[in-house]
Structures are given as structure tokens and as C-alpha cells.
Amino acid sequence: MRGILLRESPDKLVVRMWLFPYLTWATIGMISFVLVYMLTDDAGRERVILSGLVAALVVAISVVRDRLRTGTRDDVTTDSVSPVGSVGSISKP
């Protein structure tokens, strides 16, 4: 996503990231290393597996909720949405 933003409009990047994209890949590698290392330990294995199960449960609930909501989203059109500040805005005298 950052790469797309860099190509399209680099002026929107307020905070510059050091060593992009190499630092991103190093972080992903270190997190993967720690997770694999935790899988070798008996106490760590249980934590990693339970954390993975919780993450999978959260993703599954999100997907189900999104699919249930898509039926109600089709009924809403953009014409019925008013611009921000036009309804109920207070004008100063």
C-alpha cells in the first residue's frame, strides 16, 4: 500500500519510513523467527496455537458479518447520503 502511495502522490506521506521496504521485510522475518522459536518450546507452543486460533476466529466472524451485511448495503444508494455539514449544521451569525 505504501508503494502505491509513493507512486501516485508522495507528497501525502507525512512520516517517512527508514529503510523502506527492507525494514518491513526484516520485521516480518524477525516476527516469523520468534513464532517458530516459540513453537519449539512447550509453553510457547500452547500460546502460539491458541493465539492463532483466536485470530482465525476473529477473521471468520468478520467474514461472516461482512457477508451478512452485503445484502443490506445493496439497498443504500449514494444519492440518499447528504454531504457532511449540510444537515444540522449550525451557522454563525
Sequence and secondary structure as in RCSB ss.txt:
>XXXX:A:sequence
MRGILLRESPDKLVVRMWLFPYLTWATIGMISFVLVYMLTDDAGRERVILSGLVAALVVAISVVRDRLRTGTRDD
VTTDSVSPVGSVGSISKP
>XXXX:A:secstr
 HHHHHHH GGG  S  TTTTHHHHHHHHHHHHHHHHHHHSHHHHHHHHHHHHHHHHHHHHHHHHHHHHHHHHTT
  GGG   TTTSS     
